[in-house]
Amino acid sequence: MHYISTRGQAPDLSFEEAMLTGLARDGGLYVPQTIPALSPDQIAALAGKSYEDIAFEVMRPFIGETFTDAEFKALIAKAYSGFGHAARAPLVQLAPNHFLLELFHGPTLAFKDFAMQLIGQMFQAALGRSGKRVTIVGATSGDTGSAAIEAFRGLSNVDVFILYPHGRISEVQRRQMTTPVEDNVHALAVDGDFDDCQAMVKDMFNDFAFREAVSLAGVNSINWGRVLAQVVYYFTSAVSLGAPHRQVSFTVPTGNFGDIFAGYIAKKMGLPVERLVIATNQNDILHRCLENGDYTKLGVVPTISPSMDIEVSSNFERALYFAHDRDGAAVVGLMDELKTGGGFRISQNAMSALRTHYDSGMADEPTTSRTITTALAETGELLCPHSAVAVHVGNQHVRRHPDVPMITLATAHPAKFPAAVEEATGHHPPLPPGMADLYERSERVTRVANDLAAIQAIITERTAT
Ligand SMILES: *Cc1c(COP(=O)(O)O)cnc(C)c1O
């Protein structure tokens, strides 16, 4: 299994190399050269199996020779052992044909744990074998960083630096990043927004001298290993509703497009997915783009669903690559326009390719809040604001297409965003046991200017041996 860049100008890599590298050297994102398929019989045979067994069957064809079957099974088992629910990703019913996939039972209470816990295990196994040391640098709008720090804290071959926008993440998110005591954990609070943080991480990857000097590795949602780990719960949930014999649709609260792109891969592998519905908050660049083909930045506004306050949706590049029939040059053209002109227009052909798979919808702030209130009253389900954005958009879609079961992804635990949840419901959502002392632990963080050179200097200094 080979991985190629969406911009067509970087070397092909193995799964292990693509995972350890993150971003390709031409600025592109790695995608598998071919997408392996599971037959309807193979999909049917997943019914009734454990999350871990399905994870093995779904991911095995993508990892090539990187791990033996026995090793890979052991890594999967360890990755999910710390989850607070035996089903790992339980499915609950909201309405006659609308289901909620709870992806927030991992150690940092957001769906990012599904990918990050597995990546942590895979990094440790691969680096342990080679004796190499890497520096992980990531940008976060809140949940990626906490999941990454939780997955990599204390690992001997890794330093982890996380850039987050100062003052723009929830207190629980911040504390999950600033309270781990291990020396290999470095939380950096940047005076800027998430797109600033993400742009600086991209620039560090494009600074090849720096990249070599500190052995940079990326675990942002562009990392192929993360997308792959997220493909699994599309299978577990669809199969539990009768796939491959019955179609399903998914609504996904979307920011960087990693989660929903995993749904596209599941579809390409043979899962009968009718629609993949992109749900955005007021930062609705993806929704506008699906409506009229125009991807133009307007500026990010802070919302109560901060993990989706994004305008440069990095994994959308992968969707564009497939919508342009794997034409790397076309992707380079669009990305250049985005960088220089702040936006691009998508051709008619590519738009119809996107519309074959994706739909979209948006929830503004009052709607999001109201959805939290009504979901609690009507179903007893306490939603985080991101999940509420998606439930609203999922409801709209179910009304228009009542025959296909809808699975809406719930991406974070309500206790991770207590202010918005309390405002909407009057209930203060408690943290699960084991995390209850989070507010008492002491914090450790470095405040930094929105300045690439200054941040690179900190990383160089702290990783010098
Ligand atoms: C990261 C995140 C999202 C967005 O996921 P993408 O893969 O970036 O589209 C949605 N909800 C929550 C709670 C998140 O942490």
The ligand as an ORCA input file, in Angstrom:
! r2SCAN-3c Opt
* xyz 0 1
  C     -12.405     18.614     15.969
  C     -13.835     18.691     16.304
  C     -14.814     18.830     15.312
  C     -14.462     18.998     13.859
  O     -13.882     17.830     13.305
  P     -13.050     17.945     11.946
  O     -12.482     16.592     11.726
  O     -12.011     18.984     12.180
  O     -14.018     18.346     10.885
  C     -16.128     18.812     15.708
  N     -16.473     18.691     17.002
  C     -15.562     18.568     17.982
  C     -16.021     18.465     19.383
  C     -14.213     18.559     17.670
  O     -13.305     18.423     18.631
*
